[in-house]
Amino acid sequence: MLGILRSIVQEVNSARDLNEALDIIVSRVQKAMGTEVCSVYLLDPASNRYILMATEGLYKDAVGHVSLAHSEGLVGLVGSREEPINLEDAPSHPRYRYFPETGEERFSSFLGVPIIHHRAVLGVLVVQQRENSRCFDEGEEAFLVTISAQLAGVIAHSEATGAISGLSLTGEEAHDVCFNGVPG
């Protein structure tokens, strides 16, 4: 797993922009973990909603169009608890939220981990599997947590450089970024 992790990190670091980095992560993680779905939901601070930004396994048309309120669904639960959630039968969970446009009704097993940078939740990384008897093990959970930490750095850098502009559902333009420093 460490070799796969190193390879993914190198590919993500050489990505041209955030969208390419997200696409690399979802495709490589899906393949590495042997899951049918890997998706990234990013939190839009302007609307306080999680937006599906990249997926491998769900319908591609849903990317950029599906969004959940900050505390809605399993993605919102992962974000609000700020810890991984691992379920064998996600549709039976009371917080499960179904979106027909994603095609996720076929998948039962769910593992979601928060993407956190400097104690702020930036999004949620999710893998899903059709088998409802699959419970992701500790090694798989640790792998996903490590990938989410790498992704957090990429997202934070994109926000700082303005490369993440245009994420807001309100359609507002990105504002100038100001960094306050301390002379040394």
C-alpha positions in Angstrom: 0.0 0.0 0.0 2.9 2.4 0.7 4.1 2.1 -2.9 0.7 2.9 -4.2 0.3 5.8 -1.8 3.7 7.2 -2.9 2.7 6.9 -6.6 -0.7 8.6 -6.1 1.0 11.5 -4.1 3.6 12.0 -6.9 0.9 12.1 -9.6 -1.3 14.5 -7.6 1.7 16.8 -7.0 2.4 16.9 -10.7 -1.2 17.8 -11.6 -1.8 21.0 -13.5 -4.9 22.1 -11.5 -7.3 21.1 -8.8 -9.7 19.3 -11.2 -6.9 17.1 -12.6 -5.7 16.3 -9.0 -9.2 15.3 -8.0 -9.6 13.1 -11.1 -6.3 11.4 -10.4 -7.3 10.7 -6.8 -10.7 9.3 -7.5 -9.4 7.0 -10.3 -6.3 5.8 -8.5 -8.0 5.3 -5.1 -10.8 3.4 -6.8 -8.3 1.1 -8.5 -6.0 0.7 -5.4 -8.8 -0.2 -3.0 -10.7 -2.3 -5.5 -14.0 -0.4 -5.0 -16.6 0.4 -7.6 -16.9 4.1 -6.6 -14.6 6.8 -5.3 -15.9 10.4 -5.1 -14.8 13.8 -3.7 -17.3 16.3 -2.3 -15.9 19.7 -1.5 -17.4 22.2 0.9 -18.4 25.5 -0.7 -18.0 28.1 2.1 -20.3 30.6 0.3 -23.3 28.3 0.3 -22.2 25.9 3.1 -22.9 22.9 0.9 -20.9 19.9 -0.2 -20.6 19.7 -4.0 -19.7 16.5 -5.9 -16.5 17.6 -7.6 -15.1 14.3 -8.9 -16.2 10.7 -9.2 -15.2 7.4 -10.6 -18.1 5.0 -10.6 -21.1 7.4 -10.3 -22.7 9.1 -13.3 -20.3 11.8 -14.5 -23.2 14.2 -15.3 -23.7 14.6 -11.6 -20.3 16.2 -11.1 -20.8 19.9 -10.2 -24.6 19.5 -10.0 -25.2 17.4 -7.0 -24.9 19.2 -3.6 -25.8 18.5 -0.1 -26.4 20.8 2.8 -23.7 21.0 5.4 -25.3 18.4 7.7 -27.3 16.4 5.0 -26.8 12.7 4.2 -23.8 10.6 5.1 -21.4 13.0 3.5 -22.7 15.7 5.9 -22.5 13.3 8.8 -18.8 12.6 8.0 -18.1 16.4 7.7 -20.0 17.4 10.9 -18.4 14.6 13.0 -15.0 15.2 11.4 -14.2 11.5 11.5 -14.5 8.5 9.2 -17.8 6.6 8.9 -17.7 3.0 7.7 -21.0 1.3 6.9 -21.8 -2.1 5.5 -25.4 -1.1 4.5 -25.5 2.6 3.9 -29.1 2.8 2.5 -30.4 1.5 5.8 -28.7 4.3 7.8 -31.2 7.1 8.9 -28.9 9.8 7.4 -28.7 8.2 4.0 -29.7 10.6 1.2 -30.4 9.2 -2.3 -29.7 11.3 -5.4 -31.2 9.6 -8.6 -28.8 11.6 -10.8 -25.7 9.9 -9.3 -26.8 6.2 -9.7 -25.6 5.4 -6.3 -28.6 3.2 -5.4 -26.6 0.2 -6.6 -24.0 0.6 -3.8 -24.4 -0.6 -0.2 -21.0 -0.3 1.5 -19.8 3.2 2.3 -16.6 4.6 3.7 -16.3 8.4 4.0 -13.4 10.3 5.5 -13.2 14.1 6.1 -10.7 16.2 4.2 -9.4 18.5 7.0 -6.7 21.2 6.8 -5.8 23.3 9.9 -8.9 21.9 11.8 -11.3 23.1 9.0 -13.3 20.6 7.0 -12.7 21.2 3.3 -14.7 18.2 2.0 -15.3 14.5 2.2 -13.6 11.6 0.3 -15.9 8.6 -0.2 -15.6 5.0 -1.5 -18.6 2.8 -2.1 -19.0 -0.9 -3.0 -22.0 -2.9 -4.3 -21.5 -5.8 -1.8 -23.5 -5.0 1.3 -21.4 -7.4 3.4 -18.2 -5.5 2.8 -16.9 -3.6 5.8 -13.8 -1.7 4.9 -10.9 -2.8 7.2 -8.6 -0.6 9.3 -5.9 -0.6 6.7 -8.3 0.6 4.0 -9.6 3.3 6.3 -6.0 4.4 7.2 -5.1 4.5 3.5 -8.1 6.7 2.7 -7.4 9.0 5.7 -3.8 9.4 4.4 -5.0 10.3 0.9 -7.5 12.8 2.3 -4.6 14.5 4.2 -2.7 14.8 0.9 -5.8 16.1 -0.8 -6.3 18.7 2.0 -2.9 20.2 1.1 -3.8 20.4 -2.6 -7.1 22.0 -1.9 -5.6 24.6 0.5 -3.0 25.5 -2.0 -5.7 25.9 -4.7 -7.7 28.2 -2.4 -4.6 30.2 -1.6 -3.6 30.7 -5.2 -7.1 31.3 -6.4 -7.2 28.1 -8.6 -10.4 27.0 -6.8 -12.4 30.0 -8.0 -15.8 29.3 -9.5 -16.7 26.8 -6.8 -19.5 28.9 -5.3 -23.1 27.9 -6.3 -24.1 31.5 -6.1 -21.9 32.3 -9.1 -20.0 35.0 -7.4 -16.5 35.7 -8.5 -13.6 34.8 -6.2 -12.4 37.6 -3.9 -8.8 38.7 -3.6 -6.8 36.6 -1.2 -5.0 38.4 1.6 -2.3 36.8 3.7 -1.3 38.5 6.9 2.3 37.9 8.0 4.5 38.6 10.9 7.9 40.1 10.2 10.8 37.9 11.3 
